[in-house]
Amino acid sequence: MTEWKAKRFWKETTVASEGDGWQVLLDQRPVRTPAKAAMILPTEPMAQAIAEEWASQEGEIDPLSMPVTRSANAAIDRVAPQQAEVAEMLAAYAETDLLCHRAGHPEALAIRQAEGWDPVLDWAAEALGARLMATEGVLPVTQPANSLARIADELGRVEPFRLTALHDLVTLSGSVLLGLAVAHGRLDPDAAWGLSRIDEDWQIEQWGPDEEAAAQTAHRAAQFAHAVRFWRLASGE
């Protein structure tokens, strides 16, 4: 049995202000989310980006070619109804943040981690008032309660659209500090992604690349780059 697929049914794609936000209109009818909620967007640049995705559809609608639309749907249908829970889940990354768990050996890897990760720990201490402690190995270390509280407070103030972007920045990198550093403009996306890959890149240098792993890494890197773009669109950039 052939699965039915939605096809383009509109001629004109436009954007319009709606209250304090923006909407995308298909022949003057507003786009809605899969849960049938009104798609009210926080900024005009995000509305324009989504409008471009809809305008580019020809024949069958391909959701995979509409990443900004999909992230906006997630922000409205999934993140907004449980905003506090999502923020709390991301804050928990600080308890076992990637940047806090260092190799004991080889020494060259430990040095590379320290050179890359220590400046981010220092930035978090200065900019967020959240000093996290580094430890050797994978076992958790008890982090200062006030630092964990500062990070939780920081995430608790992020609205759903940017929180959707932060969710991907944090979960893809394994570090809430890297996610926040990108969001605050402390790190550019490529640098942050590279810092999240220090261990993996070291292994590749020692043993050579794996084709399947490389494909997965490229896919995750693209997702990370999209999350950065979505954060910027949600911020009106």
Wavefront OBJ file of the C-alpha trace (Angstrom):
o trace
v 0.000 0.000 0.000
v 1.510 3.341 -1.033
v 1.806 5.888 1.776
v 0.033 9.161 1.032
v 2.315 12.195 0.937
v 1.235 15.812 1.148
v 1.712 17.851 -1.987
v 2.104 21.564 -2.535
v -1.350 23.167 -2.525
v -0.517 26.866 -2.382
v 0.817 29.446 -4.812
v 2.063 32.316 -2.644
v 4.209 32.221 0.512
v 4.407 35.373 2.631
v 5.125 36.494 6.196
v 3.094 38.828 8.371
v 3.292 40.211 11.883
v 0.906 38.693 14.409
v 0.756 40.283 17.853
v 4.286 40.269 19.238
v 5.425 37.654 16.725
v 5.378 36.618 13.093
v 3.492 34.107 10.966
v 4.133 32.351 7.671
v 1.139 32.460 5.321
v 0.362 30.071 2.483
v -2.114 31.871 0.222
v -2.927 34.034 3.271
v -3.601 30.986 5.471
v -1.256 30.704 8.485
v 0.992 27.665 8.827
v 0.212 25.512 11.861
v 2.308 22.955 13.687
v 1.713 19.176 13.508
v -0.207 19.515 16.800
v -2.388 22.145 15.076
v -1.036 25.001 17.189
v -0.604 28.436 15.679
v 2.974 28.845 14.473
v 3.777 32.203 16.038
v 7.473 32.902 15.558
v 9.615 35.184 17.720
v 11.456 37.070 14.961
v 11.008 38.177 11.377
v 14.285 36.506 10.266
v 12.971 33.146 11.486
v 9.669 33.705 9.709
v 11.515 34.584 6.507
v 13.695 31.465 6.772
v 10.641 29.248 7.219
v 8.829 30.996 4.377
v 11.792 30.266 2.105
v 11.604 26.582 3.034
v 7.906 26.408 2.160
v 8.364 28.431 -1.030
v 11.074 26.025 -2.220
v 8.792 22.970 -2.050
v 7.780 21.535 -5.396
v 5.388 18.625 -5.809
v 5.554 16.454 -2.681
v 6.415 18.285 0.528
v 9.718 17.046 1.956
v 9.958 17.783 5.706
v 13.632 16.786 5.732
v 14.376 19.777 3.512
v 12.724 22.130 6.049
v 14.960 22.115 9.152
v 13.942 25.538 10.476
v 10.261 24.607 10.186
v 10.897 21.359 12.031
v 12.767 23.098 14.844
v 10.015 25.696 15.182
v 7.458 22.889 15.393
v 9.531 21.260 18.149
v 9.795 24.541 20.049
v 6.033 25.055 20.015
v 4.700 21.507 20.328
v 7.322 19.849 22.533
v 9.587 22.326 24.306
v 7.157 25.090 25.292
v 4.723 22.745 27.128
v 7.590 21.363 29.243
v 10.015 24.264 29.248
v 11.051 23.879 32.892
v 11.697 20.162 32.469
v 13.842 20.688 29.366
v 15.889 23.383 31.113
v 16.350 21.117 34.132
v 17.492 18.224 31.932
v 20.096 20.399 30.218
v 21.287 21.836 33.530
v 21.985 18.282 34.713
v 24.745 18.039 32.090
v 26.828 20.308 34.324
v 27.108 17.493 36.873
v 29.089 15.368 34.378
v 30.088 17.931 31.759
v 32.428 16.641 29.051
v 34.948 19.398 29.761
v 35.358 18.264 33.358
v 36.458 14.685 32.641
v 40.094 14.432 31.606
v 42.397 11.655 30.498
v 45.137 10.609 32.878
v 47.212 9.395 29.969
v 48.599 9.666 27.415
v 50.060 12.967 28.504
v 49.717 14.507 25.052
v 45.940 13.974 25.116
v 45.660 15.371 28.637
v 47.568 18.475 27.533
v 45.332 18.913 24.482
v 42.223 18.670 26.662
v 43.569 21.182 29.162
v 44.572 23.661 26.465
v 41.176 23.436 24.797
v 38.836 23.047 27.747
v 40.375 25.083 30.576
v 39.635 28.441 28.883
v 35.950 27.484 28.656
v 35.869 26.547 32.354
v 37.491 29.902 33.123
v 34.936 31.730 30.973
v 32.033 30.004 32.765
v 33.495 31.004 36.118
v 33.890 34.638 35.069
v 30.831 35.188 32.870
v 28.305 32.924 34.572
v 29.719 32.733 38.089
v 29.782 28.972 37.620
v 33.158 27.362 38.296
v 33.105 23.639 37.524
v 35.850 21.342 38.723
v 37.864 19.070 36.424
v 38.669 15.490 37.381
v 40.596 12.579 35.935
v 38.528 9.739 34.500
v 34.833 9.193 33.914
v 33.593 8.901 37.497
v 31.491 11.923 38.527
v 32.904 14.620 40.764
v 30.753 16.643 43.139
v 30.424 20.076 41.574
v 29.907 23.253 43.640
v 26.206 23.626 44.403
v 26.234 27.353 43.704
v 27.767 26.757 40.255
v 25.098 24.196 39.381
v 22.437 26.620 40.585
v 23.856 29.445 38.429
v 23.775 27.265 35.330
v 20.235 26.086 36.115
v 19.139 29.701 36.571
v 20.781 30.684 33.274
v 18.929 27.942 31.388
v 15.669 28.634 33.192
v 15.559 32.114 31.658
v 15.866 30.902 28.068
v 12.613 31.055 26.085
v 11.376 27.947 24.184
v 12.766 28.709 20.715
v 16.300 29.357 21.887
v 15.987 26.535 24.412
v 15.236 24.215 21.476
v 18.518 25.290 19.889
v 20.402 24.923 23.172
v 19.001 21.419 23.605
v 20.768 20.326 20.434
v 23.946 22.289 21.139
v 24.268 20.633 24.543
v 23.212 17.088 23.686
v 25.291 16.924 20.509
v 28.437 18.265 22.179
v 27.949 16.564 25.548
v 28.661 19.863 27.284
v 26.329 22.495 28.676
v 29.317 24.844 28.913
v 30.084 24.530 25.197
v 26.423 25.111 24.373
v 26.274 28.237 26.521
v 29.635 29.481 25.217
v 28.313 29.335 21.652
v 25.031 30.966 22.660
v 26.885 33.810 24.397
v 29.238 34.314 21.457
v 32.286 33.171 23.446
v 33.033 30.415 20.906
v 32.317 30.209 17.208
v 30.458 27.035 16.197
v 33.401 25.341 14.472
v 35.666 25.898 17.463
v 33.056 24.566 19.874
v 32.424 21.482 17.752
v 36.160 20.867 17.538
v 36.484 21.095 21.324
v 33.712 18.546 21.737
v 35.635 16.179 19.447
v 39.073 16.231 21.090
v 38.842 12.650 22.374
v 37.406 11.273 19.133
v 39.912 13.109 16.972
v 42.737 11.762 19.117
v 41.521 8.209 18.546
v 41.337 8.814 14.800
v 44.914 10.092 14.828
v 46.043 6.910 16.592
v 44.001 4.269 14.753
v 42.834 5.890 11.536
v 39.346 6.929 10.396
v 36.289 4.702 10.220
v 34.012 5.400 7.257
v 30.730 4.739 9.070
v 31.768 6.746 12.123
v 32.893 9.593 9.877
v 29.476 9.708 8.209
v 27.738 9.815 11.583
v 30.063 12.569 12.757
v 29.373 14.632 9.638
v 25.637 14.273 10.233
v 25.955 15.376 13.857
v 28.161 18.309 12.851
v 25.481 19.449 10.415
v 22.865 19.195 13.177
v 25.101 21.268 15.452
v 25.504 23.935 12.761
v 21.726 24.026 12.277
v 21.197 24.477 16.024
v 23.507 27.498 15.925
v 21.545 28.922 13.013
v 18.243 28.346 14.815
v 19.572 30.100 17.934
v 20.580 33.092 15.816
v 17.237 33.214 14.022
v 15.427 33.042 17.367
v 17.595 35.935 18.520
v 16.688 37.992 15.466
v 20.079 37.705 13.766
l 1 2 3 4 5 6 7 8 9 10 11 12 13 14 15 16 17 18 19 20 21 22 23 24 25 26 27 28 29 30 31 32 33 34 35 36 37 38 39 40 41 42 43 44 45 46 47 48 49 50 51 52 53 54 55 56 57 58 59 60 61 62 63 64 65 66 67 68 69 70 71 72 73 74 75 76 77 78 79 80 81 82 83 84 85 86 87 88 89 90 91 92 93 94 95 96 97 98 99 100 101 102 103 104 105 106 107 108 109 110 111 112 113 114 115 116 117 118 119 120 121 122 123 124 125 126 127 128 129 130 131 132 133 134 135 136 137 138 139 140 141 142 143 144 145 146 147 148 149 150 151 152 153 154 155 156 157 158 159 160 161 162 163 164 165 166 167 168 169 170 171 172 173 174 175 176 177 178 179 180 181 182 183 184 185 186 187 188 189 190 191 192 193 194 195 196 197 198 199 200 201 202 203 204 205 206 207 208 209 210 211 212 213 214 215 216 217 218 219 220 221 222 223 224 225 226 227 228 229 230 231 232 233 234 235 236 237
